[in-house]
Amino acid sequence: MRKAKRCLVLRKLSVVVLSLFAFSGAHAAVAPTKVKVGVLLSKTGGMADIGAEGSHGFELGIEELKNKWKNSHYEVEFVYEDSRSSPELAATAINKLIKSDRVDVILGDLTSTATLAAAPVAQNAKIPMLSPSSTSDKVTQVGDHIFRACYIDSFQGIAMANYAIDTLKAKTAVLLVDMDMDHSRDVSKVFGDEFGRRGGKVLKTVSFSGNHDTSFVPQMTDLRKLNADVIYAPVYYSKMGIIFKQAKTFQVKSQFLGTDAWDSPQLFKLAAGATDGAILTDPFSYQNPAKNVQAFRSVFKTRFGVEPSSYGALAYDSVFVLEKALSQIKWPAQGDLSHLIREQLARTQNVNGVTGMISLDEHRNVGKPDIVILKLTKDGYDYHATYSGSK
């Protein structure tokens, strides 16, 4: 009898223990899933200023969503990696994020050249990659895991060519091209083709090596001699600042036109007041009176002491594009997390960003974007016009 009672007690104890394990397992099943996000940008090298501006935008977006992520079914961890302003090192850095850090999704890089070097690695590993600001048409052509949160170069080049013809009444143009930049080569070709289609004449392509040239005397001599109505110069600010300064010295009188590659506070320091009157296309203007833009501008300037550029604004917006994708996943997630994120990124619609409404089309590009025309002063930008792809 005593033995039977002991067996009964042991059976009851086993039921209690199993129940505790079951209870513990139920709680483990609903524990927050960790989502690892790799952030790829240049912290060092020639593009470090762009990297810093993008990093500021990421920081503000992450901070704004911090409490929401803490109380959700998932926790978000960010892992930063330095692409060091080099295409080769961008490929190395993204390899580390994927193989060593085992990230589920990647935000970055900020420039087309670095992104084009890194994107095939993400595509082959089937890790979704969202670039905030890489505008080269080729970026999303790498494959179905590559996305962007900005307009594409062909849209940007066409918009500026039409603006040059319709508003500036330009009849002749020269293309000033950095042959080491995908962005510069690609968008200048689009501009030239559209300018010619509209009846304008491209007199010449004047080229240089952004990786090696530090002075542009031969180019300035050529530009002054050609005396075109407009010079289209889709060149990163780090070289464009020097070009502006030397163009003033050489008394180049043509109207300079450019792209969002100019958009950095460092441009004005390098140009030393020689930027006045130049015009660029951009996805963002901190002078936009929209409430969300002015709220972002206020926080950004208070925190970092400078006005936000498009790189900071697009990085900020990309965090919210990612958040919308994560919020659409059914949690707890079933299956491969990277695949689930990729599927939801492809469905992105109506994310109201500070750079405008972000909806991705079937090619994973922003459909029908608005593009801002900005006129440079000696030390900043003035909003001039908006060219809308929705019209």
Phi and psi in degrees as a GROMACS rama.xvg file:
@    title "Ramachandran Plot"
@    xaxis  label "Phi"
@    yaxis  label "Psi"
@TYPE xy
-63.606  -37.9801  ARG-2
-65.3799  -39.1033  LYS-3
-64.6965  -40.2937  ALA-4
-64.2446  -38.7358  LYS-5
-65.0142  -40.2514  ARG-6
-62.3696  -40.0598  CYS-7
-63.3634  -42.2522  LEU-8
-62.4599  -43.1043  VAL-9
-63.4621  -39.5511  LEU-10
-63.2918  -42.2702  ARG-11
-63.6224  -40.8502  LYS-12
-63.4622  -39.387  LEU-13
-62.7181  -40.5876  SER-14
-62.1784  -41.8312  VAL-15
-63.6037  -45.6534  VAL-16
-62.062  -44.7028  VAL-17
-62.9216  -37.0376  LEU-18
-64.8263  -39.2452  SER-19
-64.4737  -41.1944  LEU-20
-63.47  -40.6722  PHE-21
-64.0836  -42.5445  ALA-22
-62.3804  -43.7831  PHE-23
-63.5252  -40.859  SER-24
-65.4321  -36.9557  GLY-25
-62.7832  -40.7874  ALA-26
-69.4283  -36.0773  HIS-27
-63.6564  -34.2665  ALA-28
-66.0966  -28.9887  ALA-29
-102.452  6.43644  VAL-30
-62.9021  147.298  ALA-31
-56.8268  135.388  PRO-32
-82.4505  136.228  THR-33
-86.7797  123.264  LYS-34
-103.706  119.199  VAL-35
-97.9565  121.809  LYS-36
-111.82  119.382  VAL-37
-84.9982  136.952  GLY-38
-117.699  117.542  VAL-39
-110.225  117.578  LEU-40
-159.853  167.379  LEU-41
-86.8099  114.165  SER-42
-92.9573  -21.8995  LYS-43
-132.952  166.688  THR-44
89.9711  -170.553  GLY-45
-65.2403  -23.6317  GLY-46
-101.596  16.3361  MET-47
-62.4694  -32.628  ALA-48
-65.1744  -40.8787  ASP-49
-63.6389  -42.4052  ILE-50
-59.5994  -40.7694  GLY-51
-65.3066  -41.8996  ALA-52
-64.9749  -41.8745  GLU-53
-64.3934  -41.1722  GLY-54
-59.8784  -39.4291  SER-55
-61.5914  -43.4675  HIS-56
-63.8003  -44.3256  GLY-57
-58.0565  -45.289  PHE-58
-58.8568  -45.2766  GLU-59
-67.0634  -40.3418  LEU-60
-64.3871  -44.2441  GLY-61
-63.148  -42.6388  ILE-62
-63.6104  -39.0308  GLU-63
-66.4988  -30.75  GLU-64
-97.6331  -1.67582  LEU-65
-54.9236  -49.7524  LYS-66
-66.9903  -36.4944  ASN-67
-64.0438  -44.8306  LYS-68
-66.8907  -34.0939  TRP-69
-64.647  -32.7088  LYS-70
-99.138  7.23121  ASN-71
-94.1011  -175.199  SER-72
-80.6382  -1.05618  HIS-73
-137.856  149.14  TYR-74
-110.758  143.597  GLU-75
-114.681  125.342  VAL-76
-116.399  132.62  GLU-77
-106.471  132.992  PHE-78
-121.367  118.02  VAL-79
-95.1543  142.794  TYR-80
-138.524  137.279  GLU-81
-87.3386  118.997  ASP-82
-85.0091  -7.52265  SER-83
56.3443  31.7477  ARG-84
59.4786  28.2051  SER-85
-135.305  130.548  SER-86
-58.855  -44.0665  PRO-87
-62.3346  -42.334  GLU-88
-75.2574  -24.6566  LEU-89
-64.7154  -40.5266  ALA-90
-64.7082  -40.2144  ALA-91
-64.3085  -43.6508  THR-92
-64.6225  -40.9634  ALA-93
-71.3168  -30.7166  ILE-94
-60.1242  -41.9592  ASN-95
-64.1644  -45.0381  LYS-96
-59.007  -39.1925  LEU-97
-80.3926  -47.0888  ILE-98
-86.6155  -39.0098  LYS-99
-92.9866  -48.0625  SER-100
-82.9087  -17.7465  ASP-101
54.8668  52.2215  ARG-102
-75.2  156.484  VAL-103
-93.473  -23.9031  ASP-104
-157.699  155.285  VAL-105
-127.414  133.629  ILE-106
-103.652  124.944  LEU-107
131.81  -175.734  GLY-108
-74.1043  -178.41  ASP-109
-94.0493  -20.0182  LEU-110
-113.344  149.734  THR-111
-63.1949  -41.4013  SER-112
-61.5305  -45.9455  THR-113
-67.9529  -40.7839  ALA-114
-64.9845  -40.6614  THR-115
-65.0717  -28.9108  LEU-116
-76.4522  -34.4621  ALA-117
-88.1376  -30.7365  ALA-118
-58.5822  -40.6295  ALA-119
-60.4011  -30.8786  PRO-120
-66.2328  -46.0408  VAL-121
-63.8056  -42.5893  ALA-122
-61.7322  -45.56  GLN-123
-65.0078  -32.4741  ASN-124
-86.4612  -4.28302  ALA-125
57.9715  43.0081  LYS-126
-107.325  120.313  ILE-127
-63.6293  140.765  PRO-128
-132.01  123.203  MET-129
-115.764  109.945  LEU-130
-88.9172  127.242  SER-131
-66.6562  -37.8939  PRO-132
-140.863  14.1827  SER-133
-83.4213  112.59  SER-134
-96.2262  -9.86968  THR-135
-56.9342  132.592  SER-136
-55.7362  -28.9743  ASP-137
-70.2234  -20.1341  LYS-138
-57.4305  -56.5143  VAL-139
-77.2943  -11.5281  THR-140
-73.6203  -11.9057  GLN-141
-60.9607  -37.7305  VAL-142
166.403  177.461  GLY-143
-79.2017  2.86149  ASP-144
-103.277  4.93445  HIS-145
-109.948  127.114  ILE-146
-129.002  165.817  PHE-147
-144.499  160.077  ARG-148
-112.464  16.1843  ALA-149
-134.322  171.479  CYS-150
-70.2238  171.81  TYR-151
-104.706  160.777  ILE-152
-60.0353  -37.327  ASP-153
-61.7939  -38.6348  SER-154
-65.6303  -42.4477  PHE-155
-65.1689  -44.4397  GLN-156
-65.7543  -41.3079  GLY-157
-64.7141  -43.1062  ILE-158
-59.6366  -45.1079  ALA-159
-71.8347  -34.8426  MET-160
-63.308  -42.7341  ALA-161
-66.9163  -37.6243  ASN-162
-64.1077  -40.9474  TYR-163
-62.8291  -41.7887  ALA-164
-73.8846  -50.041  ILE-165
-78.7848  -40.1249  ASP-166
-99.3577  -44.3251  THR-167
-86.32  -11.9727  LEU-168
58.1251  34.2691  LYS-169
-72.3893  141.221  ALA-170
-115.709  -23.502  LYS-171
-130.291  149.586  THR-172
-144.638  152.953  ALA-173
-122.279  140.951  VAL-174
-99.765  124.485  LEU-175
-107.139  113.088  LEU-176
-125.328  129.873  VAL-177
-85.6815  108.702  ASP-178
-70.8314  -9.47961  MET-179
-93.9759  2.06381  ASP-180
-115.378  121.944  MET-181
-58.1259  -45.4307  ASP-182
-56.4565  -47.5274  HIS-183
-64.6562  -45.6218  SER-184
-64.725  -45.1984  ARG-185
-70.7909  -49.5399  ASP-186
-72.854  -29.8761  VAL-187
-66.1968  -36.167  SER-188
-64.904  -43.4171  LYS-189
-61.9107  -46.4175  VAL-190
-57.3952  -49.6374  PHE-191
-59.7518  -42.6922  GLY-192
-63.7221  -44.7857  ASP-193
-70.2932  -38.8779  GLU-194
-60.8881  -42.8314  PHE-195
-67.7784  -40.5209  GLY-196
-60.8851  -33.5084  ARG-197
-84.2294  3.1945  ARG-198
103.962  -3.16021  GLY-199
-79.2825  169.261  GLY-200
-125.299  124.507  LYS-201
-87.791  113.315  VAL-202
-73.7404  -37.2148  LEU-203
-171.071  154.852  LYS-204
-103.581  117.721  THR-205
-102.402  121.343  VAL-206
-117.775  163.7  SER-207
-156.12  170.812  PHE-208
-105.205  110.851  SER-209
-66.6789  -23.8239  GLY-210
-78.6823  -18.0192  ASN-211
-127.502  -35.3801  HIS-212
-78.0072  131.695  ASP-213
-116.45  -10.8729  THR-214
-133.533  150.687  SER-215
-128.106  36.1764  PHE-216
-59.7999  -47.7415  VAL-217
-60.395  -39.0356  PRO-218
-66.652  -39.9763  GLN-219
-65.5757  -38.9671  MET-220
-61.0821  -43.0476  THR-221
-65.1636  -45.9331  ASP-222
-63.0771  -40.8046  LEU-223
-65.9832  -40.2114  ARG-224
-67.3451  -40.5775  LYS-225
-69.2604  -36.912  LEU-226
50.2603  48.2836  ASN-227
-71.5412  161.634  ALA-228
-62.385  -43.0153  ASP-229
-134.604  149.754  VAL-230
-116.402  115.922  ILE-231
-92.1523  117.161  TYR-232
-129.755  79.3804  ALA-233
-79.2214  79.4169  PRO-234
-128.227  139.356  VAL-235
-61.0894  147.42  TYR-236
-52.4652  -33.0055  TYR-237
-62.9806  -31.4159  SER-238
-95.0851  -33.1799  LYS-239
-65.8269  -33.447  MET-240
-59.3748  -43.0058  GLY-241
-67.7315  -40.0741  ILE-242
-61.439  -45.8546  ILE-243
-57.4529  -45.6898  PHE-244
-62.6002  -44.5093  LYS-245
-72.9737  -32.3216  GLN-246
-62.9415  -37.5384  ALA-247
-66.2603  -42.2251  LYS-248
-62.2646  -39.8274  THR-249
-86.8353  2.44449  PHE-250
57.2951  45.7317  GLN-251
-75.1457  120.493  VAL-252
-96.5035  -10.0682  LYS-253
-64.6242  153.897  SER-254
-76.5306  120.688  GLN-255
-82.8789  133.55  PHE-256
-124.64  145.376  LEU-257
-151.303  -163.237  GLY-258
-127.782  -174.578  THR-259
-63.9542  -9.93295  ASP-260
-63.706  -18.9759  ALA-261
-79.6206  -14.2552  TRP-262
-77.4367  86.6013  ASP-263
-156.844  141.454  SER-264
-59.7938  -23.6672  PRO-265
-67.3523  -23.7654  GLN-266
-55.0801  -43.2481  LEU-267
-72.6436  -31.7493  PHE-268
-67.3519  -42.797  LYS-269
-70.053  -35.7578  LEU-270
-81.5055  -17.2308  ALA-271
51.7824  48.077  ALA-272
87.6006  4.40206  GLY-273
-93.3116  11.6925  ALA-274
-89.7185  -10.2111  THR-275
-53.9511  122.735  ASP-276
95.237  -13.0369  GLY-277
-68.9679  155.332  ALA-278
-128.994  139.191  ILE-279
-138.21  159.199  LEU-280
-95.1093  146.174  THR-281
-156.009  150.637  ASP-282
-83.0174  -4.42905  PRO-283
-150.343  143.485  PHE-284
-136.705  124.756  SER-285
-69.7595  -8.32123  TYR-286
-86.6924  -5.34366  GLN-287
-58.999  125.113  ASN-288
-75.5081  -2.79178  PRO-289
-55.0453  141.208  ALA-290
-59.142  -42.1874  LYS-291
-68.305  -32.5168  ASN-292
-67.9517  -45.3733  VAL-293
-69.2859  -32.7601  GLN-294
-66.235  -45.2989  ALA-295
-61.3033  -45.3299  PHE-296
-58.6704  -44.1197  ARG-297
-62.422  -47.0946  SER-298
-66.1752  -43.8262  VAL-299
-60.8408  -49.1105  PHE-300
-67.8728  -37.965  LYS-301
-63.0483  -42.3575  THR-302
-74.9807  -42.1116  ARG-303
-113.523  -7.77477  PHE-304
79.9059  7.68859  GLY-305
-137.195  160.387  VAL-306
-70.4508  145.885  GLU-307
-71.596  140.967  PRO-308
-97.9207  178.94  SER-309
-64.5287  -31.0058  SER-310
-64.8158  -43.2161  TYR-311
-66.4109  -41.3316  GLY-312
-66.8507  -42.8585  ALA-313
-70.4772  -35.7569  LEU-314
-62.8481  -44.0082  ALA-315
-57.814  -49.2478  TYR-316
-62.6913  -36.5261  ASP-317
-64.8564  -29.245  SER-318
-63.1009  -37.6562  VAL-319
-77.4159  -29.1579  PHE-320
-64.0353  -44.3789  VAL-321
-62.2187  -42.7055  LEU-322
-61.1016  -39.6637  GLU-323
-63.546  -40.1346  LYS-324
-62.6819  -45.1039  ALA-325
-63.78  -39.1701  LEU-326
-69.1596  -19.6895  SER-327
-88.4304  -9.66717  GLN-328
-75.9164  141.779  ILE-329
-81.567  115.024  LYS-330
-100.898  144.9  TRP-331
-67.0959  140.139  PRO-332
-65.058  137.285  ALA-333
-113.038  121.949  GLN-334
99.8624  -168.25  GLY-335
-70.2361  122.063  ASP-336
-66.2485  -40.2129  LEU-337
-60.7904  -40.2927  SER-338
-64.011  -42.6097  HIS-339
-63.9006  -40.7556  LEU-340
-65.1605  -43.1771  ILE-341
-58.883  -43.7526  ARG-342
-62.9843  -39.0762  GLU-343
-76.9069  -35.111  GLN-344
-59.5249  -39.091  LEU-345
-64.9152  -19.9869  ALA-346
-96.9498  9.02887  ARG-347
-57.9639  123.334  THR-348
-141.561  138.51  GLN-349
57.4552  47.4908  ASN-350
-86.8262  114.593  VAL-351
-84.0477  90.5949  ASN-352
-93.8494  171.767  GLY-353
-72.6081  -15.387  VAL-354
-96.3288  7.16015  THR-355
117.076  -175.829  GLY-356
-76.9341  128.195  MET-357
-110.308  111.8  ILE-358
-131.023  130.318  SER-359
-92.9037  137.89  LEU-360
-89.5123  -172.102  ASP-361
-66.9758  -16.1389  GLU-362
-97.4151  7.36904  HIS-363
68.3427  26.7891  ARG-364
-108.476  160.018  ASN-365
-71.9617  121.124  VAL-366
-83.8768  140.039  GLY-367
49.2808  55.9283  LYS-368
-78.9442  160.582  PRO-369
-94.5989  145.075  ASP-370
-126.584  135.74  ILE-371
-98.158  137.775  VAL-372
-100.818  119.932  ILE-373
-114.451  141.918  LEU-374
-109.224  129.533  LYS-375
-80.3549  143.112  LEU-376
-103.557  -165.36  THR-377
-73.2846  -20.4327  LYS-378
-143.615  17.303  ASP-379
-174.498  -161.566  GLY-380
-124.31  148.413  TYR-381
-121.008  130.825  ASP-382
-61.9174  133.92  TYR-383
-119.979  -44.2648  HIS-384
-166.386  168.541  ALA-385
-126.29  131.146  THR-386
-105.887  118.741  TYR-387
-106.235  126.645  SER-388
-74.4896  -10.1217  GLY-389
-86.9171  -3.4577  SER-390
